[in-house]
Amino acid sequence: MVSKTIKVNLVADAEARPVAVLVQKASQFESKVYIQSGDRRINAKSIMGMMSLGLAQNEEVIVSAEGTDEEAAVEDLVDYLRNAG
């Protein structure tokens, strides 16, 4: 399992689009991919789960993945979350 802690760079009150793009990106990987905020750990491939997480600007999250392409998955999602604003 690979994980990385980052600060999210999303515009304040972001609409669903950034979350939808995040889910699409996560779904491209075979690995299980998760975003954790506080005590909530959500499957990054679940649009409903990710919407319920309500990511905010500068929020600290942990991006983790487990599987054959785990490193690529974490790097791709970290890059997106840092530059989506």
Secondary structure as a PSIPRED ss2 file (coil, helix, strand):
# PSIPRED VFORMAT (PSIPRED V4.0)

   1 M C   1.000  0.000  0.000
   2 V E   0.000  0.000  1.000
   3 S E   0.000  0.000  1.000
   4 K E   0.000  0.000  1.000
   5 T E   0.000  0.000  1.000
   6 I E   0.000  0.000  1.000
   7 K E   0.000  0.000  1.000
   8 V C   1.000  0.000  0.000
   9 N C   1.000  0.000  0.000
  10 L C   1.000  0.000  0.000
  11 V C   1.000  0.000  0.000
  12 A C   1.000  0.000  0.000
  13 D C   1.000  0.000  0.000
  14 A C   1.000  0.000  0.000
  15 E C   1.000  0.000  0.000
  16 A H   0.000  1.000  0.000
  17 R H   0.000  1.000  0.000
  18 P H   0.000  1.000  0.000
  19 V H   0.000  1.000  0.000
  20 A H   0.000  1.000  0.000
  21 V H   0.000  1.000  0.000
  22 L H   0.000  1.000  0.000
  23 V H   0.000  1.000  0.000
  24 Q H   0.000  1.000  0.000
  25 K H   0.000  1.000  0.000
  26 A H   0.000  1.000  0.000
  27 S H   0.000  1.000  0.000
  28 Q C   1.000  0.000  0.000
  29 F C   1.000  0.000  0.000
  30 E C   1.000  0.000  0.000
  31 S C   1.000  0.000  0.000
  32 K E   0.000  0.000  1.000
  33 V E   0.000  0.000  1.000
  34 Y E   0.000  0.000  1.000
  35 I E   0.000  0.000  1.000
  36 Q E   0.000  0.000  1.000
  37 S E   0.000  0.000  1.000
  38 G C   1.000  0.000  0.000
  39 D C   1.000  0.000  0.000
  40 R E   0.000  0.000  1.000
  41 R E   0.000  0.000  1.000
  42 I E   0.000  0.000  1.000
  43 N E   0.000  0.000  1.000
  44 A C   1.000  0.000  0.000
  45 K C   1.000  0.000  0.000
  46 S C   1.000  0.000  0.000
  47 I H   0.000  1.000  0.000
  48 M H   0.000  1.000  0.000
  49 G H   0.000  1.000  0.000
  50 M H   0.000  1.000  0.000
  51 M H   0.000  1.000  0.000
  52 S H   0.000  1.000  0.000
  53 L H   0.000  1.000  0.000
  54 G C   1.000  0.000  0.000
  55 L C   1.000  0.000  0.000
  56 A C   1.000  0.000  0.000
  57 Q C   1.000  0.000  0.000
  58 N C   1.000  0.000  0.000
  59 E C   1.000  0.000  0.000
  60 E E   0.000  0.000  1.000
  61 V E   0.000  0.000  1.000
  62 I E   0.000  0.000  1.000
  63 V E   0.000  0.000  1.000
  64 S E   0.000  0.000  1.000
  65 A E   0.000  0.000  1.000
  66 E E   0.000  0.000  1.000
  67 G C   1.000  0.000  0.000
  68 T C   1.000  0.000  0.000
  69 D C   1.000  0.000  0.000
  70 E H   0.000  1.000  0.000
  71 E H   0.000  1.000  0.000
  72 A H   0.000  1.000  0.000
  73 A H   0.000  1.000  0.000
  74 V H   0.000  1.000  0.000
  75 E H   0.000  1.000  0.000
  76 D H   0.000  1.000  0.000
  77 L H   0.000  1.000  0.000
  78 V H   0.000  1.000  0.000
  79 D H   0.000  1.000  0.000
  80 Y H   0.000  1.000  0.000
  81 L H   0.000  1.000  0.000
  82 R H   0.000  1.000  0.000
  83 N H   0.000  1.000  0.000
  84 A C   1.000  0.000  0.000
  85 G C   1.000  0.000  0.000
